[in-house]
Each structure stands twice: as structure tokens, then as C-alpha cells.
Amino acid sequence: MSFTISGSLADSLISRLPADTQKSSTAELIKAGRFDELLDQFVTGSIDFLGKLLIALIIFYVGKWIIKRIAGLVGKVLNKRVEDRALRSFLTNIANITLFSILIILIINIVGPKTVSIAALIGSVGLAVGLAVKDNLANFAGGVMLLLNKPFRGGDYIEAQGMAGTVQSVGILYTTLTTFDNKTVHIPNGPLSTGNIVNYSTQATRRVDLTVNVDYGSDVELVKRLLLDIAEKHPQVLHDPAPFSRMVKMNDSSIDFVLRVWTLVADFWPVTYDLNEQAYEALIEHGLNIPFPQMTIHLAGNQNSELK
């Protein structure tokens, strides 16, 4: 059985068909009511689409397997030739992104439109994505600058952007730190590359500054001798430069002494804690008081007078 339908309805049906079925004869088939032939075209186009989709999936998974093997080889080469683990992680990420981009372009080229159309599509998508992720592009550029300038390496302890921790890796967009309390911090590469970075691992030694407060009237030479004595006896305190102790300030309720010693970077915190504990014990043992903020009030006039 065949029948005819209006032109506007035919045009509406044409617009809803897959692109592969919208040929010059499609309108004629709809207007003539020859839906059997139209169904054959639709089924043929669907089978063609599903076939291309299946080929694309096969190429993707095979390509993913190949990329995994290539990434493994690249990782082995980088482990042998690049000592900085932050740089290794960055180059590994770049290699993976490049390989997957090539795979996607290959799939489109095989099962999709012509190469010229692909180039135009990639250009349009690239422009749109670039405008949408301009901050991430800044982070990517920041990561490149960090690896070129090398203000730190993997394993260094740094302080930047209000955070402090050990550098684990420099990624495409973020640098990963691990703090002392085992928190993982991700800092965007853009602000990190343009901000202040304090690297505590580039030098072999660090100075420990210890401030000690005692009461007014305390023996200055005794306090200095006690502080120098505990510093010189500590096995992890370096003797060159020699420990230094002097009175540095007269506060409202105390006089302040400073003890400065040098130690290896790895021993900084153990030495800091040890000297604090030992200084407190030495001061108490020799009868030196550690003051606390206090206020003396003098009342004027007759204290027994009634308040009105």
C-alpha cells in the first residue's frame, strides 16, 4: 500500500533521519510513500554506523594496549636517564597525552570524515577548548617553566603558596606535595611558577634559632654559658660555624637570649626539639626563672576610703 503526505511533513521527517539517509532520493521516497525502501536505507546506514563504531572500539583498545607498552618503555628509559622524579612524571604525562591524541586522530581518520574535515574540526575544537581552559593552559605553561628553571626537584622540601611539604611530582597542571602530617596538596603550576618558593633542601645545613626568656636580674654570663654548653654537647650540632649565644632584647617582663647553632638539614627538627627541652631543664636546675606576662598595679590615695 502506498500513500502521499504533505511537503512540510516530509521535510520534517527528513530532518529527523540520520545524515547518511538524507540523500536526494529520500524526499521522493517519503512523498511517494515508499517506506519499505526508506527502511532499507535506514537499516543499511545503521549497520554501516555500527560497523564503524565496532572498528573504532577495536582500534581504541588495541591502541590503548600498545600505548601502555610504549609508556612502559618510556618509563624505563626515563628512570635510567633522568634522576629528578618530578621531571620524570611530567615527561611521562606528556608522552601519554601525545600518544592518546595520535590514537584519537587515527581513529577519526579511519572511520570518520576526510582529513581536511578532521583538521577543521580539530582547529575549531582546539579554539573552543583553549578559551574554556585558559587557566589550565597557564598551569601547563607554568609546569614547563618549573621544569626549565628547576627551583626544586622531586623529594625536596619546599614552602610555597602558603603550603609546605615534600615534592612528589610535577604534573601537567599541578605540583603534588606531601606535608609532614601526611596530607597530599596539589598546587596549580601557574601561580607556583610566578610566586615565591622557599626550598629547604638545596643546602646541606640549616641554622636553628632558639629564643630563651629569663627574669630581670638573672646572671647574663650564666645564661649564655648554659646555652652554649648544651649546644656544644649535642652530637648533631656542628662546630663549624660555632654555636652562638647572646642577650638580644629587653622585653617588658623578661630579658631575651638567642642560641644559634648549625646542623645538617635532616637533623634540623630533632636538634630544635632537643635544645628546647635541654635549655628548659638547665635553666630550672640553676634556679633561673622563665617569666610570663604580668602587671603590677599601684593604688594611690587612702585604700580604706569608701567608694561613692
C-alpha positions as CSV (number, residue, x, y, z in Angstrom):
1,M,0.0,0.0,0.0
2,S,1.3,3.5,-0.8
3,F,0.1,7.0,0.0
4,T,1.3,10.5,-0.2
5,I,1.9,13.1,2.5
6,S,2.3,16.9,2.6
7,G,5.6,18.5,1.7
8,S,6.1,20.2,5.1
9,L,5.6,16.9,6.9
10,A,8.1,15.2,4.5
11,D,10.7,17.9,5.2
12,S,10.2,17.4,9.0
13,L,10.7,13.7,8.7
14,I,13.8,14.2,6.5
15,S,15.4,16.4,9.2
16,R,15.0,13.7,11.8
17,L,16.7,11.0,9.7
18,P,20.4,10.1,10.2
19,A,22.7,12.1,7.9
20,D,23.7,9.0,5.8
21,T,20.0,8.5,4.8
22,Q,19.3,12.1,3.8
23,K,20.1,11.6,0.1
24,S,18.5,13.2,-2.9
25,S,16.1,10.3,-3.3
26,T,14.9,10.3,0.3
27,A,12.4,13.1,-0.2
28,E,11.0,11.4,-3.2
29,L,10.6,8.1,-1.3
30,I,8.7,9.9,1.6
31,K,6.5,11.9,-0.7
32,A,5.7,8.7,-2.7
33,G,5.0,6.7,0.5
34,R,7.7,4.1,-0.4
35,F,8.6,3.4,3.2
36,D,9.9,-0.1,2.6
37,E,12.8,1.3,0.5
38,L,13.3,4.1,3.1
39,L,13.5,1.5,5.8
40,D,16.1,-0.5,3.8
41,Q,18.2,2.7,3.6
42,F,17.9,3.3,7.3
43,V,18.9,-0.2,8.2
44,T,21.8,-0.1,5.8
45,G,23.0,3.2,7.2
46,S,22.6,1.9,10.8
47,I,24.6,-1.3,10.0
48,D,27.3,0.9,8.4
49,F,27.4,3.1,11.5
50,L,27.6,0.2,13.9
51,G,30.3,-1.4,11.8
52,K,32.4,1.8,12.0
53,L,31.7,2.1,15.8
54,L,32.9,-1.5,16.3
55,I,36.1,-0.9,14.2
56,A,36.7,2.3,16.3
57,L,36.4,0.4,19.6
58,I,38.7,-2.3,18.4
59,I,41.3,0.2,17.2
60,F,40.9,2.1,20.5
61,Y,41.5,-0.9,22.8
62,V,44.4,-2.2,20.6
63,G,45.9,1.2,20.5
64,K,45.5,1.6,24.3
65,W,47.3,-1.7,24.8
66,I,50.1,-0.6,22.5
67,I,50.3,2.8,24.3
68,K,50.6,1.0,27.7
69,R,53.6,-0.9,26.4
70,I,55.2,2.2,24.9
71,A,54.7,4.1,28.1
72,G,56.4,1.3,30.0
73,L,59.4,1.5,27.7
74,V,59.5,5.3,28.0
75,G,59.3,5.0,31.8
76,K,62.3,2.6,31.9
77,V,64.3,4.9,29.7
78,L,63.5,8.0,31.9
79,N,64.3,6.1,35.1
80,K,67.8,5.4,33.7
81,R,68.5,8.8,32.2
82,V,66.5,11.3,34.3
83,E,67.3,11.5,38.0
84,D,64.6,14.0,39.0
85,R,61.4,12.2,39.7
86,A,59.3,15.3,39.2
87,L,60.7,15.8,35.7
88,R,60.1,12.0,35.0
89,S,56.5,12.3,36.0
90,F,56.0,15.4,33.8
91,L,57.6,13.8,30.7
92,T,55.6,10.6,31.2
93,N,52.3,12.6,31.3
94,I,53.3,14.5,28.2
95,A,54.1,11.2,26.4
96,N,50.8,9.6,27.4
97,I,48.8,12.6,26.2
98,T,50.6,12.8,22.9
99,L,50.1,9.1,22.2
100,F,46.4,9.2,23.0
101,S,46.0,12.2,20.9
102,I,47.6,10.4,18.0
103,L,45.3,7.4,18.6
104,I,42.1,9.5,18.5
105,I,43.2,11.3,15.3
106,L,44.0,7.9,13.8
107,I,40.5,6.6,14.7
108,I,38.8,9.6,13.2
109,N,40.9,9.4,10.1
110,I,40.0,5.7,9.6
111,V,36.3,5.6,10.4
112,G,35.3,9.3,10.2
113,P,35.3,12.1,7.5
114,K,38.1,13.2,5.3
115,T,41.4,14.5,6.7
116,V,40.6,18.1,5.7
117,S,37.4,17.9,7.7
118,I,39.4,16.5,10.6
119,A,41.8,19.4,10.5
120,A,39.0,21.9,10.5
121,L,37.3,20.0,13.3
122,I,40.4,19.9,15.4
123,G,41.0,23.6,14.9
124,S,37.5,24.6,15.9
125,V,37.5,22.3,19.0
126,G,41.0,23.5,19.9
127,L,39.9,27.1,19.8
128,A,36.8,26.4,21.9
129,V,38.7,24.3,24.4
130,G,41.5,26.9,24.6
131,L,39.0,29.6,25.6
132,A,37.4,27.4,28.1
133,V,40.5,26.1,29.9
134,K,42.8,29.2,29.6
135,D,43.6,28.9,33.3
136,N,44.7,25.3,32.8
137,L,46.8,26.4,29.8
138,A,48.6,28.8,32.2
139,N,49.1,26.0,34.6
140,F,50.6,23.9,31.8
141,A,53.0,26.7,30.8
142,G,53.9,27.1,34.5
143,G,54.8,23.4,34.7
144,V,57.1,23.8,31.7
145,M,58.8,26.9,33.3
146,L,59.2,25.0,36.6
147,L,61.0,22.1,34.8
148,L,63.2,24.5,32.8
149,N,64.1,26.8,35.8
150,K,64.3,23.9,38.3
151,P,63.6,25.8,41.5
152,F,63.1,22.4,43.2
153,R,63.4,18.7,42.4
154,G,61.4,15.6,43.4
155,G,62.0,14.9,47.1
156,D,62.8,18.5,48.0
157,Y,61.1,20.1,51.0
158,I,59.6,23.5,49.9
159,E,57.3,26.2,51.1
160,A,55.1,28.0,48.5
161,Q,51.6,29.4,48.1
162,G,51.1,29.2,51.9
163,M,51.8,25.4,52.0
164,A,54.9,23.4,52.9
165,G,55.8,19.8,52.1
166,T,57.9,17.4,50.1
167,V,57.7,17.5,46.3
168,Q,56.3,14.2,45.0
169,S,55.7,15.1,41.3
170,V,55.2,17.9,38.8
171,G,52.2,17.1,36.7
172,I,50.7,18.7,33.6
173,L,48.7,21.1,35.6
174,Y,49.5,20.7,39.3
175,T,52.5,20.0,41.6
176,T,51.9,17.5,44.3
177,L,53.3,17.9,47.8
178,T,53.1,15.7,50.9
179,T,53.0,17.5,54.2
180,F,54.6,16.4,57.5
181,D,51.2,15.2,58.7
182,N,50.9,13.1,55.5
183,K,48.4,15.3,53.7
184,T,48.5,15.5,49.9
185,V,48.5,19.0,48.5
186,H,48.0,19.9,44.8
187,I,49.3,23.4,43.9
188,P,48.5,24.9,40.4
189,N,51.6,25.2,38.4
190,G,50.8,28.7,37.1
191,P,50.8,30.6,40.5
192,L,53.6,28.3,41.8
193,S,55.9,29.3,38.9
194,T,55.3,33.0,39.4
195,G,55.3,33.1,43.2
196,N,57.9,32.8,45.9
197,I,59.3,29.4,46.6
198,V,61.4,28.6,49.6
199,N,63.5,25.4,49.1
200,Y,64.9,23.9,52.3
201,S,66.7,21.1,50.6
202,T,69.2,22.8,48.3
203,Q,71.7,23.5,51.1
204,A,73.4,20.8,53.2
205,T,73.0,22.7,56.5
206,R,70.4,24.8,58.3
207,R,70.6,27.1,61.3
208,V,68.5,26.5,64.4
209,D,67.5,29.7,66.2
210,L,66.3,29.2,69.8
211,T,65.0,32.2,71.9
212,V,65.1,31.9,75.7
213,N,63.4,34.3,78.2
214,V,64.6,34.8,81.8
215,D,63.7,37.2,84.6
216,Y,65.3,40.6,85.1
217,G,68.2,40.3,87.5
218,S,69.4,37.0,86.1
219,D,73.1,36.4,85.6
220,V,73.7,37.1,81.9
221,E,77.0,35.2,81.7
222,L,75.5,32.2,83.4
223,V,72.6,32.0,80.9
224,K,75.0,32.3,77.9
225,R,77.3,29.7,79.3
226,L,74.4,27.3,80.0
227,L,73.0,27.7,76.4
228,L,76.5,27.2,74.8
229,D,77.2,24.2,77.0
230,I,74.1,22.3,75.9
231,A,74.8,23.2,72.2
232,E,78.4,22.0,72.3
233,K,77.4,18.7,73.9
234,H,74.7,17.9,71.4
235,P,76.1,15.3,69.0
236,Q,74.2,16.6,65.9
237,V,75.2,20.3,66.4
238,L,78.0,21.3,64.0
239,H,81.1,23.0,65.5
240,D,81.8,25.0,62.3
241,P,80.2,27.5,62.4
242,A,80.5,27.5,66.2
243,P,77.4,27.9,68.3
244,F,76.5,31.5,69.2
245,S,74.6,32.8,72.3
246,R,74.0,36.4,73.3
247,M,71.3,38.6,75.0
248,V,69.3,40.2,72.2
249,K,66.4,42.1,73.8
250,M,64.9,43.6,77.0
251,N,61.2,43.0,77.0
252,D,58.6,44.4,79.4
253,S,58.9,41.4,81.7
254,S,61.9,39.5,80.6
255,I,65.3,39.6,79.0
256,D,65.7,37.5,75.8
257,F,68.7,35.4,74.8
258,V,69.2,33.7,71.4
259,L,71.1,30.5,70.8
260,R,72.1,29.9,67.2
261,V,73.6,26.6,66.0
262,W,74.1,24.9,62.7
263,T,73.1,21.3,61.8
264,L,72.5,19.1,58.8
265,V,69.2,19.6,57.1
266,A,68.0,16.1,58.1
267,D,68.7,16.9,61.7
268,F,67.0,20.3,61.9
269,W,63.8,19.2,63.7
270,P,65.4,16.7,66.2
271,V,68.0,19.3,67.2
272,T,65.4,22.0,67.6
273,Y,63.3,19.8,69.9
274,D,66.3,18.6,71.9
275,L,67.7,22.1,72.5
276,N,64.3,23.4,73.7
277,E,63.9,20.6,76.2
278,Q,67.5,20.8,77.4
279,A,67.5,24.6,77.7
280,Y,64.4,24.4,79.9
281,E,65.9,21.8,82.2
282,A,69.2,23.7,82.5
283,L,67.5,26.9,83.5
284,I,65.3,25.3,86.1
285,E,68.3,23.3,87.5
286,H,70.2,26.5,88.1
287,G,67.3,28.5,89.6
288,L,66.7,30.7,86.6
289,N,63.0,31.7,86.3
290,I,61.2,31.7,82.9
291,P,58.9,34.7,83.2
292,F,55.3,35.1,82.0
293,P,53.5,38.3,81.2
294,Q,52.4,40.1,84.4
295,M,51.2,43.6,85.5
296,T,51.9,45.4,88.8
297,I,49.1,47.8,89.9
298,H,49.8,50.6,92.5
299,L,46.8,52.1,94.2
300,A,47.0,55.8,95.1
301,G,45.3,57.6,98.0
302,N,43.5,56.1,101.0
303,Q,42.7,52.5,100.3
304,N,40.2,52.4,103.2
305,S,38.1,55.2,101.8
306,E,34.6,54.4,100.7
307,L,33.8,54.4,97.1
308,K,30.9,56.8,96.2
